[in-house]
């Protein structure tokens, strides 16, 4: 994913676990968060809970990228605040379309 983002001119901040991701979100301004559910230490569901509970972070769009494809998992992620759920494996074009959609929506709000 990092290679795709870099190749298309996106600046990616990579977090290796949920704690790093939450710390990065609290210390930097992001236009979009791509989040896996299966993370060490703090899983993606807990990251979603904490993002949604923080008024400074709750408005950042969150796209889940996960191999967990069960409908109940997707429903839970959306209930917790995910804006989109992209099931792995995904095509590069799918990822870029989702990113573009959310970033274009964000720029229209300005």
C-alpha positions as CSV (number, residue, x, y, z in Angstrom):
1,X,0.0,0.0,0.0
2,X,2.8,2.4,0.9
3,X,4.4,1.9,-2.6
4,X,1.1,2.6,-4.3
5,X,0.5,5.8,-2.3
6,X,4.0,7.0,-2.9
7,X,3.8,6.3,-6.6
8,X,0.7,8.4,-6.9
9,X,2.0,11.4,-4.9
10,X,0.3,10.8,-1.6
11,X,2.2,11.4,1.6
12,X,1.7,8.4,3.8
13,X,2.5,8.1,7.4
14,X,2.9,4.4,8.4
15,X,2.0,3.1,11.8
16,X,3.0,-0.5,12.6
17,X,0.3,-0.9,15.3
18,X,-2.8,0.7,16.7
19,X,-0.9,2.7,19.4
20,X,1.4,4.3,16.8
21,X,-1.6,5.1,14.6
22,X,-3.5,6.8,17.3
23,X,-0.4,8.8,18.4
24,X,0.2,9.9,14.8
25,X,-3.5,10.9,14.4
26,X,-3.2,13.0,17.5
27,X,0.0,14.7,16.5
28,X,-0.5,15.4,12.8
29,X,-3.3,16.6,10.6
30,X,-4.6,13.9,8.2
31,X,-7.1,14.1,5.3
32,X,-7.8,10.4,5.4
33,X,-7.0,7.4,7.5
34,X,-6.5,3.9,6.0
35,X,-6.9,1.4,8.8
36,X,-6.5,-2.3,9.0
37,X,-8.5,-4.1,11.7
38,X,-5.9,-6.7,12.5
39,X,-3.2,-4.7,14.3
40,X,-1.0,-5.6,17.2
41,X,-1.4,-4.1,20.6
42,X,-4.5,-2.0,19.9
43,X,-6.7,-3.5,17.1
44,X,-8.5,-1.5,14.4
45,X,-11.9,-1.6,16.2
46,X,-10.4,0.1,19.2
47,X,-8.6,2.6,17.1
48,X,-12.0,3.4,15.5
49,X,-13.6,3.8,18.9
50,X,-10.9,6.2,20.0
51,X,-10.9,8.2,16.8
52,X,-14.7,8.7,17.0
53,X,-14.5,9.6,20.7
54,X,-12.0,12.4,20.1
55,X,-13.7,15.6,18.7
56,X,-10.5,16.6,17.0
57,X,-10.3,13.4,15.1
58,X,-13.9,12.3,14.6
59,X,-14.3,14.1,11.3
60,X,-11.4,12.5,9.5
61,X,-12.6,9.9,7.0
62,X,-11.6,6.4,7.9
63,X,-11.3,3.7,5.2
64,X,-10.9,0.1,6.5
65,X,-8.6,-2.1,4.5
66,X,-9.0,-5.6,5.9
67,X,-8.9,-9.3,4.9
68,X,-11.9,-9.8,7.3
69,X,-14.8,-10.0,4.8
70,X,-17.7,-11.2,7.0
71,X,-20.7,-8.9,6.7
72,X,-20.9,-8.6,10.5
73,X,-17.4,-7.4,10.7
74,X,-18.1,-4.7,8.0
75,X,-21.3,-3.7,9.9
76,X,-19.4,-3.4,13.2
77,X,-16.8,-1.2,11.5
78,X,-19.4,1.1,10.0
79,X,-21.2,1.3,13.3
80,X,-18.0,2.4,15.0
81,X,-17.4,5.1,12.5
82,X,-15.7,3.7,9.4
83,X,-16.7,5.6,6.3
84,X,-15.8,2.8,3.8
85,X,-14.7,-0.9,4.0
86,X,-12.3,-2.2,1.4
87,X,-11.7,-5.9,1.5
88,X,-8.3,-7.3,0.8
89,X,-7.1,-8.3,-1.6
90,X,-8.1,-5.2,-3.5
91,X,-6.9,-3.9,-6.8
92,X,-4.7,-0.9,-7.0
93,X,-7.4,1.0,-8.9
94,X,-10.0,0.2,-6.2
95,X,-7.7,1.7,-3.5
96,X,-7.0,4.8,-5.6
97,X,-10.7,5.3,-6.4
98,X,-11.7,5.2,-2.8
99,X,-8.9,7.6,-1.8
100,X,-9.8,10.0,-4.6
101,X,-13.4,9.9,-3.7
102,X,-12.8,10.9,-0.1
103,X,-10.2,13.5,-0.8
104,X,-12.3,15.0,-3.5
105,X,-15.3,15.2,-1.1
106,X,-13.0,16.8,1.5
107,X,-11.8,19.5,-1.0
108,X,-15.4,20.3,-1.9
109,X,-16.1,21.2,1.7
110,X,-13.4,23.9,1.7
